[in-house]
Amino acid sequence: MNKNFAVEKIHMQFDKPYYALGDTIWFKAWLINAPSFLLSAKSGLLHIEIATDSNKVIQQFLLPISNGVTWGNIAINDKDYKAGAYVIRAYTNWMRNFGDETFYCKRINITTAYEDAWLVNSKMKQSVINTKPNVQAVLQFKNLDQSPVVGKPVSLRVMSGKKTLYKQVLDTDLFGSMDISFAPPQKTGGLYIVAESDTKDKRAIIPLNINNPENTDLQFMPEGGSLVAGLPARIGFKAIGEDGRGADLKGIITDSKGVQVATFQSAHKGMGSFTMDVKAAESYSAKVTLPGGVVKAYPLPVVASSGIVLQVSNSIESDSVKLALAATADILQKRSAYYLIAKARGVICYAAILNFQDHKTIQRVITKNLFPTGITHFILMTDQGVPLNERLVYIDQKDNLNISFKTGSGQTAPKDSIALHLTATDNTGKPVTGNFAISVTDDALVNTDTLQSDNIFTNLLLTSDLKGYVEEPAYYFQRNAIAWQELDNLLLTQGWVNYEMPTKGPAYAAETDYSVTGRVTNVFNKPVSKSKVVFFSSRPLVVKDTVTDKHGRFVFNPLPIVDTPMFIIKAVNKSGKSMNVGVEINEFIAPKFTATAIPSAMPWYVNSNDTLTNYVKNNISLKREKEKMPAGIRLLKQVNITAKKIVKGSNNLNGPGNADLVFDEKDLEKAGKKTMLQFLEENVKGFRERSYLFPKNLPQSVAERVYAFEVRLTGNITGIRDNWFFIGQKAAVLKVDGIEFRDFNPEFGHDYIRNFLQSHSAEEIKGIEVNATSQYSSNYMRRWRDMPMEEPDYHEYAFIEITTRSGHGPALSTTPGVYLYKPLPLSLPKQFYKPRYNVTDIATPTENRSTVNWEPNIITNAAGHATIKFNAATKPSTYTIIAQGVDYNGNIGYHYQKLVISKTSVSNK
């Protein structure tokens, strides 16, 4: 790989695995050069997005990267977030050249911070009644204090997507329990129950993780790629249930005559492998006996009459990888040459020319010292470069960093000052200088499952190179023979991420800093060289200028760091006046993502453990303290009464801000470069364009106003069908700065209005007011010229008042040579709060921190040491300390250990 096209990888560490409304996400990101694992100096900006499970982006962030690292925090407010599952994505602009599969992606759960929530214990039982499948769901409802919800009616709806399959109202018993039985649909994936209290103040969505065995997806993948007649075969397989997770099963392989030729059984997460002899002109299938005695057949891949097979032996104890290639007779007769290459981290580490000649098989023993730790990709190609066989193997050089902690001698008590001494060495014991992050969490509040959570090893060395979802990736790093074999099964069955640069070269440049680039063009779209360009910022006051190069390009660097950046860029003449030219800005357009392939997790309140429940209750207590709420009063989700929005300069006939919907300047600034049409479609419920048949009973004068151009052309006011904008069933009449399109120009038809909305961005608008109900539309109807005043029909029309920055009405246009630029602001990290205690002060209030300490930027010295200081919280507990990081030689490290906080320290005894 060309070093200029080197791939970047991202790993992120978070302070804990889940969060609550009102909490803060603390994170660290390392940007790695994939071939060397050195910290990357290519990109200077990191993009982070948080999206819902349905792929709706909630927030976007832009962070500066310095020497390959960055860190920050995200406040989880209850305005932008609600309890549920979210996906965090992180990427650089350069990574987009290699596809979104190379981006960092992690699912997090956000819990409630209010007491109006149920805890639900859910158990599912599948059975067959009178030959028909049946599902029984046993549900137990509890309050957050674990008391049962006794004798309360609960409305239950069994849902498949948006379709209701079954509904019933049941009362909970003395234990808060009830059960519901129903016949499931043929495909049970995506089923859930919506439970709601009779007062509508409590609601729970309970996923039904029902795996109908008949719908198990079972795939067979021959090693190297194909089943070839007469050649030995090792076949990997993977079984996935309807919930997207591995499903364990076993079965037999039979030939076309029904004769058993092999058996198979999954070893881990539905995966396994087996060997068999493959015969010519034969077909094979797998037969699996499902619960209930049903036998289901799955076909194996078609047997090829000609070809090559590639088999790899990669023993955990061996220092070499053994390859065996076998070919059919027709291949041997061709005496063709083949290329065998092995790639790791996007770099070719091994290459050889092979020729079968008179030998049916070729064997190679290749030392593992040629490859770095991680996945190596073997490829057999023709002499024309066409891939024939491919195989992934994992290489472990045991060169990861060793990280350890020491906290001094003796016990540690609540509120004690803790000095945590970190030591980092390489695999030979030599101290290293590196960049690390440490999180310290309370086990009473945070369930840190090291087996299931991802870390810098599992991400950079395994999952980032594989397509799709990998369950419990840390399982494969146990360094024992069983886990090693199951890792090999994973690599037999999982697709891989291609890190090849497209042949046409990079489409996305690396963003090295927070800057703006663009170009100046004339009326013929030709570049204007030596044009003066002025950059203006009002907050803070910054004025810069530059001159375009021979390609008309310019750059301003760096941009001022402000909370809400809004800059004006102008091309001016010698007198400082705007020129009649075009200013183009290289705006960042975020990629459009498909929904994540990570299977959905259970909501926090379903079958939650005591640790998670304690965490939720602890956050409620913290919120009580923050809001100074007295004991005995329940903390419920508040209904925020917000200040009335006012659109300055509005021509609203009801007065500025008096409308059914009001979007002010802040709302429109958030929309950025979205067109006005996109903004209306996304924010005004029911706003759409549809075909409309002109009503026969409308007065001539009104018809000429609504369809003036069409009426003049046809001379007919009835039976005209045209497209129009509607809000629900009401025709939308748009006014810009108090001027209706028809008043400005009678020939402005619907096509013009659509083009107007599509060609102007939301940021060019100061406000939008929607007047749809009779309360607000009546003034418009009465003022609408020629409309009968005696009986105005408020139900036929809705009026949209648009207030522009220029005040020029429907003739709104951008000023030539001027560009309003609103990039994402740079997110700068806040300091993690560390309380200090006076140990002798017995009046110190109880303070339960789920994250006891967060240190995002720890740099070890030449001796490999660093010291971090913090205070223990106010209660005895056990802490989990997790450290991750990278040294400056391209080695990575991960370590966790426990720290016990006793009732009293040794010195206090």
Buried (B, 14 or more C-beta within 10 A) or exposed (E): BEEEBBBBBBBBBBBBBBBBBBBBBBBBBBBBBBBBBBBBBBBBBBBBBBBBBEEEBBBBBBBBBEEBBBBBBBEBEBEEBEBBBBBBBBBBBBBBBBBBBBBBBBBBBBBBBBBBBBBBBBEBEBEEEEEEBBBBBBBBBBBBEEEBBEEBEBBBBBBBEEEEBBBEEBEBBEEBBBEBBBEBBEEBBBBBBBBBBEEEEBEBBBBBBBBBBBBBEBEBBBBBBBBBBBBBBBBBBBBBBBBBBBBBBEBBBBBEEEEEBBEBEBBBBBBBBBEBEBBEEBBBBBBBBBEEEEEBEBEBBEBBEEBBBBBBBBEBEEEBBBBBBBBBEEBBEEEBEBBBBBBBBBBEBBEEEBEBEEEBEBEBEBEBEBBBBBBBBBBBBEEEEEEBBBBBBBBBEEBBBBBEBEBEEEBBBBBBEBEBEBBBBBEEEEBBBBBBBBBBBBBBBBBBEEEEBBBBBBBBBBBBBBEBBBBBBBBBBEEEEEBBBBBBBBBBBBEBBBBEBEEEEBEBEBBBEBBBBBBBBBEEEEBBBEBBBBBBBEEEEBEBBBEBBEEBBBBBEEBBEBEEBBBBBBBBEEEEEBBEBBBBBBEBEBBEBEEBEBBBBBBBBBBBEEBBBBBBBBBBBBBBEEEEEEEEEEBEBEEEEEEEBBBEEBBBBBEBBBBBBBBBBEBBBBBBBBBBBBBBBEBBEEBEBEEBEBBEEBEEEBBBBBBBBBBEEEEEBEEBEBEBBBBEEBBBBBBBBBBBBBBBEEEBBBEBBBEBBEBBBBBBBBBBBBBBBEEBBBBBBEEBEEBEEEEBEBEBBBBBBBBBBEBEBBEBEBEBBBBBBBBBBBBEBEEBEEEEBEBEEEEBEEBBBBBBBBBBEBEBEEEBEBEBEBBBBBBBBEBBBBBBBBBBBBBBBBBBEEBEBBEEBEEEE
